[in-house]
Amino acid sequence: MQFRAHLVAAAAAGLALYPRSLRRAALTALGGVLIDIDHFLLYALRSGDWSLDGALRYDKRRHIRIRPGDTRPRYGSLRSMTHRPWFSLPIMWMLAYAWPGLRPLAIGLTIHLAMDTHLPHYDRQAWKRAGGRCERCNLPGLELEVYWIVLPEHGGDRIATENHAVWCAACAREVYRSQ
């Protein structure tokens, strides 16, 4: 998801939940985008470039397919543990329970992480079919994820289970480079 989509969704939720409190609505919007600071920090630590302009330029080009001759560095996933719902949400909601003033921030964070949830990950048929192995390289014991076989932007169906496969990250990179 893009920063703008998170901001709009969290701001709309904040205004809907707190129509009489602009401060709480703004805190909800802030909670929806503040977590993205980890992307900037990971980019800066990996690249050595601490400029916001450099990070924004990198973000624009990192989603573009690598073309032959493109030698610009790629820095891998720019997601830290804070983008894992099982890690961030319990901590944030416990803090919000202890300090009710943090509830709008917790709501914004929850909205952000819900928008980032990769729905194919929950395809039970794909997981059952894979049996704990990468469906491409057939190696067990790797960190696996459900991926689209044909990306939706290339005409693949988002929902059809026939377009989902359980792959390791290396196989997914290899498949997506060829698309």
N, C-alpha and C positions, 0 to 999 in steps of 0.2 A: 504494500500500500504506500501511497505517496503522502508526504507531509500534509499537503493541502486537504486530502480526503480525510485524514485523521482530525485535522483542525475543524473542518466543517461539521463532521459527524459529532465530535465532542461538544462543539459550540451549540449545535442544534439541540443535543440532549440536555446540555446545561440550561438553555433557555426554556426548554419544555419542563424540566424538573424544578427549576427555580425561577419562575416568571417574575417574582417580586424581589429577587435578590440578584442584582447584576454582579455583585462580588462573587457569589457562589457559582453563578453561571460561568464567569470568567475562570474561576478555579477549576471547574470541570473541563473547560476547553484546554487550560494549561496542563491538566493531568493527562489529557489525550495526546499531547505532543511532547511533553517534557521527557518522556522515556526515550525519545529518539536522540537524545544527547549522546547515548552510548555509541551510535553509529559514527558520529563525528569524532569521539574520543578514540575509537578503534582505528578509524581512518588515519587520524593524526599520529597515533603511536606507530602504526605500521608503515606509513609513508614518510613521516618526519615533517609533513606539511601541516602547519597549524592554522592556515588561513581558511576562513569560512568559504571564500570564493573557490579555492582549490577543492574543497570537499564537495561543494555543489556541482562543480564541473565534473568531478569524478563520478558523482552519483548519476549524472545525466548519461555518461558514456558507459558506465558499468552494466547497464541493461541492454546495450547494443551488442549484437553478435560480433565475435572477434573475426576480423577480416585478415586475409593473408597479408603479411608485412606489418601488421600492427604489433609493435613491440612494447607498447605502453604497459606498465605493470598492472596486475590485478591483485587485489588484496584479500580475496576470498570473502567469506561471509562476514558481514559487519554487524553481527548480532551477538550480544553478550547474554549472560544468564538472565538479565533483567527482562529479556523478551520471551522468557519461558513462563507461561502462565502458572504452572505448578510451583514455581519459585517466587515470582513477584506478587501474585494476587494474595496468597495467605499473609505474607508480611505486610502488605499495604492495608489489607482489611483488618488485621490485628491492630495496626497503628490507628486506623480510622475508628475502631471500636474504643480504643483508649482515649483518643483525642477526636471528638466528633467534628471538629473544624476541618479535618482531613478527608471527610467523606466525599466532598466534590472531587478531590484529586483522585481518590480511589475509584470513583465512578468513571472518570475520564480515562484512567489507566485500564480499567476493565473494558471499556469500549474500544480502546486502541488494540488491546490484545485479542479481543473478539474479531476485530477486522483483519488482524494478521493471521488468524487461524487458517491453516491450509486444510481445507475440507477433505480433499482426497486422502489425507492422512488417516481418516476414520473409515476408510473403505474396508470393512471386515472381510469381504470376499477376496480382495487382493492379498490381505495378510494371511488368510487361510491358504490360499493357493500357493503363496511363497514358502510357507512352512519354515520361516526363520532364516531363509537364505536369499541372497540377491538373485533375482530372476534372470539376470543377464550373465553374470560371471559364476553364479552358483556357489559362491563362497559363504560359509556360515560364520557367525560371530562378528559381523561388521555392523556398524550403525546403519540402519536401513530407514528408508522413507518411501512413501507412496508418491510417485511422480506421474505426470501425464506422459503418455507415449508420444503423442503428437500435441504440441503446445496449442492452447486455444487460439492464440494469435496467428497460428499457422493452419487453422481450420479444425483442430481437434475438439472433440466434445468434452465439455467440462465435467459432466455428470456421469456419462456412460462408464460402467465398470470395465468395459473392453478397452478403454483408453487409459486405464490405470495400471501401473506396474510397480512392484517393490524392488527398488534398486539401491545400491550403495552410492555414495556421493561421486566416486570415481566413474562409475558406469553412467550415471546421469549426466555428468559433464561431457563424457565422450559422445553420448547420444545427442545431446543438445548442441554440441559443436557442429555436428554433421547436418543439423536442420537448417 
